[in-house]
Amino acid sequence: IDTMIPLQSREIWKKHGVKKFEDADEFQSKFIQHVETTLARSLYNCDDLAAYQATSQSVRDNLVIDWNKSQQRQTARDSKRVYYLSLEFLMGRALDNALINSQDGTEEPGVQKRERIKGAIDQLGFKLEDVLEQEPDAALGNGGLGRLAACFIDSMATGDYPAWGYGLRYQYGIFAQKIIEGYQVETPDYWLNFTNPWEIERSEIQVPINFYGYVDRSGSESGDSTLSASKWIGGERVIAVPYDMPIPGFKTENVNNLRMWSARPTTEFDFAKFNSGDYKNSVEQQQRAESITAVLYPNDNFQEGKELRLKQQYFWCAASLHDIVRRFKKSKHSWEEFPNQVAIQLNDTHPTLAIVELQRILVDLEHLDWHKAWDIVTKTFAYTNHTVMQEALEKWPVGLFGHLLPRHLEIIYDINWFFLKFVESKFPRDVDLLSKVSIIEEASQERQIRMAFLAIVGSHKVNGVAELHSELIKTTIFQDFVKIYGPSKFTNVTNGITPRRWLKQANPKLAKLIGDTINDPQDDFLLNMSKLTELAKYAEDADFQTKWNDVKQFNKLRLADLIEKLYEGEDVINRDHIRNTLFDIQVKRIHEYKRQQMNIFGCIYRYLSIKKLLSEGVPINEVEKKYPRRVSIFGGKSAPGYYMAKLIIKLINSVSDVVNHDEEINNILKVVFIPDYNVSKAETIIPASDLSEHISTAGTEASGTSNMKFVMNGGLIIGTVDGANVEITREVGEDNIFLFGNLAENVDELRYQHQYHPKPLPEELEQVLQVVESGTFDGDFKPLVDSIRHHGDYYLVSDDFKSYVQTQSLVDDVYHKNKKEWLKKSILSVANVGFFSSDRCIQEYADEIWNVEPLNN
Ligand code: CR6
């Protein structure tokens, strides 16, 4: 490529070049430059927001320089690239992460790059902490699935994998949650209010995307066959414009790309409307184009089936594939080599249309033979399943689908036809099997496309996200596909989290203590987490335990400050007793299957037990011995249309109201709901936990990832034998986790019992429900109580409540009567948490699924 540029240009380019800032002085120079020119402000009106923007612009300049080099290197080496397609990237804040990841190992011990920038910002008259607080969260995701994608791109960059993320640039992320009179109220999250310094708009790239219209087969060779090239004449067209976000790796100069598409109107179709004098209408139609990427759908583990959502999905898949194919074609390989150059990972079924779109490109536009094309497609894609819950499995009615994407519907029918023919050849005359595995579901009133089945048929590997979950998909929702393809198509990659954000960034004090203790001042353990095992030898060391505990106390005070701020000054957490107050935390999306209702029932039970002893005349200090100090902290959003989840939020707030204002109990129990739980709040909340709750009905939580975050921060878990709790137990040892409750294998039987042979409720739960029914807590909670009493208790709260309550009192005993034992458990857990680094996951995906190698500098 170099030789195409005239010598003179090359020389001038080389003479000036661009330079990264390396030290505090150069940073300050960049900072001032950006304040004065990029922001057009000055020394006299540079506030925290401007300081945040100038700092980010300066750091971004460095990233972009490395980004350019990384991309050139990847192209020059002609290496296989990974494309991670995710409709959600729950990134949170970028600045601190970029500062941490800029650490390159060349620093003198103890002066990490981030610390140098911090000093430089200090000298300029700002505090880094305040500057960081200016950044709005990039909250383009709902929960675990979106945050997983964010951890994965961090690990792909860190591991030097040539990998791109593809997503949508929603103008509104997940709604901001307000709590008004105890109820959740949603308000829009317009996160792009003060321009986003982390994105690079690429308006020079404009990909046209079509919708609706019809299929024209007049030009096809065999006339009526849908298998040969057909022409789709779109009826509506919008433009996809990419915004790139540089993703830095830790201790590497590799910077990957997260490409987010934004919808824009075209200008080409205007004339007809314009000439007919319908100008206003034509502008309105244009505005509709932008609505495609306006807002993230706020459902977690639930599919809504709205046309606009399908439009989002196609818009994003078509734009991404266009980009991938364009890049591939530049490399001049033949089509057969496509799967050797490209691996596409589907994060859940949301991007399944990409399978169909690639087949369409190859057959209709590139004129490949159907079977040759399909072979390329299936070798390219792999699919990750994240749930077994029926209400979350994506299905689209063929009517709606065919109207929006007529050619794609035909292709799906053809894919299904060949698939069923293959099944028939393996299992002749098994009509039942054919209807069970058909991509088109015929059973319901309207035929539906089963996206998960399409994803399986179009992929070479399918994985679950934790061992138990990966086994469950093979024996339940996908069992027939195991029969058809054999078990080797199905595999497990247990989820992970990035220790850069979830240890170093969220808990700098703990990271420092670890680094000092294992003699690792350059934080190599953040790359090689097996180093943490060296902590085990200090597990019972009194001095070390004290330091460990001090870090926890510091983090608990930090959380107390946050809670005080959110409660507008109300002193909810008594700081004098914080050292012997157990912080019990459950933060995650609110869902019946996650059983926040069981947790709040547990709080009510505790409260009633305390009140009972008091009413019997037991003095409060004696009561405290049985029910030692505890703060139960909740946080999480409910989908706006999820009635039961919203009721659970109201109950938590109503209980909080009663308990926190009951002077008789002398602060030994507090219940707190933290509004608007998000990534940046999680970074403060998680390091403060003594205990966290992962108490889903066994078999329902595919993995969970906050469980790993809590353990990485020295918190212990109370949990069911579900999702990745299983692997956590194996890694940290069963002495270091509080497990309780029924097993997944018994769930069906228990549900059956509830249906046909209901038993009286356990007395602990009966007591609680009666008080809830009595109106002690503000609100009408009948539906919540009825779901247990009369509607089969689908989530088995009544089956697990007793063992839950008993396990909680075991927790009290260890925490309050044997603090040394508790600290030992905490230290040993962190020592053995290494497996849950997302670096390990990405390596497994790379080796077992993508077949890609890291690209060393
Ligand atoms: N809701 C699972 O429920 C898992 C994540 C990431 C979820 C959760 O257990 O940890 O995915 N599933 O794998 C879906 O989003 C469908 C989630 O976040």
Boltz pocket constraint, residues with backbone or C-beta under 6 A from the ligand:
constraints:
  - pocket:
      binder: B
      contacts: [[A, 143], [A, 144], [A, 145], [A, 146], [A, 148], [A, 300], [A, 301], [A, 348], [A, 385], [A, 386], [A, 387], [A, 392], [A, 465], [A, 495], [A, 700], [A, 701], [A, 702], [A, 703], [A, 704], [A, 705], [A, 723]]
      max_distance: 6.0
